[in-house]
Amino acid sequence: MSEAVVGQSKERSSHGPDGDWEALEVEPPGPGSVAEAALGVEDLVVWRTALGEVCVMEARCPHQWSHLAQEGSVDGEELVCLAHFWRFTTSGEGWKANMGGRRDRKGDIDVHPCREVDGRIWVRRTA
């Protein structure tokens, strides 16, 4: 069942005490896929884990600024920057795994609260 969005307009909806939400102009990605979006002037990457969780985060890898919608790939439940193989969780934690499987903590990335309603991705606007 789809979540109800009261007062929905084409671009923006207010959800009372839990803040203002804005619909992204992007086709929701399928499991294991990545899409590019924007919120005002901010570039975003929208991706869905292999298990189906949707995530919206800043588009640039904190390591060397690669654009994750163009140079990112989903590996299970993480988004991987293909430039230098930094990995990001849906909560924004940054990691790098070596060939032996050891994971080293790296720079984190900003994640936007999001929800999927009636086939659209909505993100919470921040002040």
C-alpha positions as CSV (number, residue, x, y, z in Angstrom):
1,M,0.0,0.0,0.0
2,S,1.3,3.4,-0.9
3,E,1.8,6.1,1.8
4,A,-0.7,8.9,1.7
5,V,0.6,12.3,0.9
6,V,-1.8,15.0,2.1
7,G,-1.8,18.3,0.2
8,Q,0.5,16.9,-2.5
9,S,1.4,19.3,-5.2
10,K,3.6,18.6,-8.2
11,E,6.8,19.7,-6.5
12,R,6.4,20.0,-2.8
13,S,4.3,18.7,0.1
14,S,4.2,19.7,3.8
15,H,3.9,16.8,6.2
16,G,3.1,18.7,9.4
17,P,5.3,18.1,12.4
18,D,7.8,16.0,10.5
19,G,8.9,18.7,8.1
20,D,8.7,19.8,4.5
21,W,9.3,17.2,1.8
22,E,10.1,17.7,-1.9
23,A,9.6,15.2,-4.7
24,L,12.7,14.6,-6.8
25,E,12.4,14.6,-10.6
26,V,13.9,11.1,-11.0
27,E,12.6,7.7,-12.0
28,P,13.0,5.5,-8.8
29,P,15.9,3.1,-9.5
30,G,15.3,-0.6,-9.3
31,P,17.2,-2.9,-6.8
32,G,21.0,-2.5,-7.3
33,S,20.6,0.6,-9.5
34,V,21.8,4.2,-9.3
35,A,20.2,7.4,-10.6
36,E,21.1,11.1,-10.7
37,A,18.9,13.8,-9.2
38,A,19.1,17.4,-7.9
39,L,17.6,19.3,-5.0
40,G,17.9,22.9,-5.9
41,V,21.5,23.4,-6.8
42,E,22.7,20.3,-4.9
43,D,23.6,17.2,-7.0
44,L,22.3,14.0,-5.5
45,V,22.6,10.3,-6.1
46,V,19.6,8.1,-5.6
47,W,20.2,4.4,-5.3
48,R,18.5,1.2,-4.1
49,T,20.2,-1.6,-2.3
50,A,19.9,-5.2,-3.5
51,L,17.3,-5.7,-0.8
52,G,15.3,-2.7,-2.0
53,E,16.0,0.1,0.4
54,V,16.1,3.5,-1.3
55,C,18.8,6.0,-0.3
56,V,19.4,9.6,-1.3
57,M,22.9,11.1,-0.7
58,E,25.2,13.8,-1.9
59,A,26.5,12.9,-5.3
60,R,30.2,13.5,-4.8
61,C,32.6,11.0,-3.2
62,P,34.4,12.7,-0.3
63,H,37.7,11.2,-1.5
64,Q,38.4,12.8,-4.8
65,W,35.0,14.2,-5.8
66,S,33.9,11.5,-8.3
67,H,30.2,11.8,-9.2
68,L,28.6,8.7,-7.7
69,A,25.6,8.7,-10.1
70,Q,28.1,8.3,-13.0
71,E,31.0,6.4,-11.2
72,G,29.1,4.5,-8.6
73,S,27.8,1.0,-8.5
74,V,25.6,-0.9,-5.9
75,D,27.2,-3.9,-4.3
76,G,24.6,-5.6,-2.0
77,E,23.7,-3.0,0.6
78,E,26.5,-0.5,-0.2
79,L,27.2,2.1,-2.9
80,V,30.8,1.8,-4.3
81,C,32.7,4.6,-5.9
82,L,34.4,3.0,-8.8
83,A,37.2,5.5,-8.9
84,H,39.0,4.2,-5.8
85,F,36.5,1.7,-4.3
86,W,35.3,3.6,-1.3
87,R,32.0,2.1,-0.1
88,F,29.1,3.9,1.5
89,T,26.2,2.5,3.6
90,T,22.7,3.8,3.5
91,S,23.5,5.8,6.7
92,G,26.5,7.5,5.0
93,E,29.4,5.6,6.7
94,G,32.4,5.5,4.4
95,W,34.7,2.4,4.2
96,K,37.4,0.9,2.1
97,A,37.9,-2.9,1.9
98,N,41.2,-4.4,1.0
99,M,41.7,-7.6,-0.9
100,G,42.0,-9.6,2.3
101,G,38.5,-8.3,3.4
102,R,39.8,-5.9,6.1
103,R,37.6,-2.8,6.2
104,D,39.1,0.6,7.0
105,R,37.0,3.5,8.1
106,K,37.0,6.4,5.6
107,G,35.2,9.7,5.1
108,D,31.4,9.8,5.5
109,I,28.9,11.2,3.1
110,D,25.7,13.2,3.8
111,V,22.5,11.3,3.5
112,H,19.1,12.9,3.0
113,P,16.0,11.5,4.8
114,C,13.8,10.0,2.1
115,R,10.7,8.1,1.5
116,E,9.0,6.6,-1.5
117,V,5.4,7.4,-2.1
118,D,3.3,6.4,-5.1
119,G,6.3,5.7,-7.2
120,R,8.1,9.0,-6.4
121,I,11.2,9.7,-4.2
122,W,10.6,12.4,-1.6
123,V,13.4,14.0,0.4
124,R,13.2,16.1,3.5
125,R,14.2,19.7,2.9
126,T,16.7,21.1,5.3
127,A,17.0,24.7,6.3
